[in-house]
Amino acid sequence: MPPIYLDYNATTPVDPSVAETMQPYIAMHYGNPSSMHVYGRAAKAAVEEARVRVADLLGCAPAEIIFTSGGSESNNTVLKGVVYTHRHKGDHLITSAVEHPAIIAPCRVLEQQGIRVTYLPVDRTGMVDPDDVRQAITPHTILISIMHANNEVGTIQPIAEISRIARQHGVLMHTDAAQSVGKIPTLVDELGVDFLSVAGHKVYAPKGIGALYMRSGLALEPLIHGAGHEFGRRAGTENVIFDVGLGKACEIAKADLSRYQREVRQLRDVLWQELYKRLGDRLVLNGHPEQRLPNTLHVNFRGVIGAELLEKLPELAASTGSACHAGEVALSSVLKAMQVLPELGMGAVRFSLGRYTTPEEIERAVELIERVY
Ligand SMILES: Cc1ncc(COP(=O)(O)O)c(C=O)c1O
């Protein structure tokens, strides 16, 4: 039996239909989309069809989508692009303390270049308070970037409300939706955002592909300069094979979204209920009790170190929320920001379910965990 994969927030397998859709573009339709001949036109048509599919999932126009190499590039494009383009208007960004390193690290680089960044705190469930956003805005604020859903604990942020505040103050609004796309609705108009980042490998497309939604009419200095690909917003010959894969993955995600939300949530809840029934108060749930990704269960196992627990469970692939260096346990920055006590957070384990998780796997996972804990 292969190990049970409960790490879908780290990455997803490529959906077989995605792989199948990509196949002809590897060996057969290899033209450069910029070429005028039949090979080029076939490749161009495939990229544009993929763009339509990504746009359909996000509820925007295809011309508002640019393909990137993934979530990290999309985030960097927005943060640095907004600063390069709007620095004359202000030098202040607002983000949160629980963002992925793909936001925190570029913010640190921009700080070294004289930009001021406010890292908003979160409550114990990992939630940003929109009032804190309002209070942090100054006449110099040019961008608010708050993630849609947290990769570790799954807490879903009140993005629509934060976007309204951003708009009231004439500030641009970005959300890193790497973890939410395909798991919960991510319609850009409902969220009210100007920019939204997508990571392909969290939605059953390959690693190394992503997208960025950019509201029409907004111009950003590109991160990568060169020829005029992607409407002049991201240079480099299109990654036709992976663009096609991401398009298919988004088409499937859209069709599967309500089933996913219902069935994956049900399995996730069974995992929690069964673990809690057997282990009771030795377990502490992290993240928001309701406003949480339907696939994510983040738990502190009292009295153990998460990594050591997982080491005893080679039949299970999950992630820990703490790192162990030279005998010292360090909590993730997300758990620290949520003020999780070190003696609890050291036992943190993230289980993230996905499209291929079965009830049998959940049942077996519970038995395995109970046996070693
Ligand atoms: C919330 C979040 N943002 C950004 C990323 C980075 O995406 P990518 O790996 O495609 O660069 C990830 C992936 O781990 C993520 O979880």
The ligand as an SDF file (V2000), in Angstrom:
LIG
                    3D

 16 16  0  0  0  0  0  0  0  0999 V2000
    0.0060   30.7800    0.2800 C   0  0  0  0  0  0  0  0  0  0  0  0
    1.0790   30.4630   -0.7180 C   0  0  0  0  0  0  0  0  0  0  0  0
    1.5820   31.4520   -1.4880 N   0  0  0  0  0  0  0  0  0  0  0  0
    2.5280   31.2330   -2.3980 C   0  0  0  0  0  0  0  0  0  0  0  0
    3.0400   29.9680   -2.5920 C   0  0  0  0  0  0  0  0  0  0  0  0
    4.1500   29.7810   -3.5980 C   0  0  0  0  0  0  0  0  0  0  0  0
    3.6830   29.2200   -4.7860 O   0  0  0  0  0  0  0  0  0  0  0  0
    4.7320   28.5580   -5.8070 P   0  0  0  0  0  0  0  0  0  0  0  0
    5.2690   27.3570   -5.1150 O   0  0  0  0  0  0  0  0  0  0  0  0
    3.8940   28.2090   -7.0180 O   0  0  0  0  0  0  0  0  0  0  0  0
    5.7450   29.5760   -6.1170 O   0  0  0  0  0  0  0  0  0  0  0  0
    2.5560   28.9100   -1.8330 C   0  0  0  0  0  0  0  0  0  0  0  0
    3.1070   27.5460   -2.0090 C   0  0  0  0  0  0  0  0  0  0  0  0
    3.6200   26.9260   -1.1250 O   0  0  0  0  0  0  0  0  0  0  0  0
    1.5520   29.1620   -0.8680 C   0  0  0  0  0  0  0  0  0  0  0  0
    1.0590   28.1980   -0.0950 O   0  0  0  0  0  0  0  0  0  0  0  0
  1  2  1  0
  2  3  1  0
  2 15  2  0
  3  4  2  0
  4  5  1  0
  5  6  1  0
  5 12  2  0
  6  7  1  0
  7  8  1  0
  8  9  2  0
  8 10  1  0
  8 11  1  0
 12 13  1  0
 12 15  1  0
 13 14  2  0
 15 16  1  0
M  END
$$$$
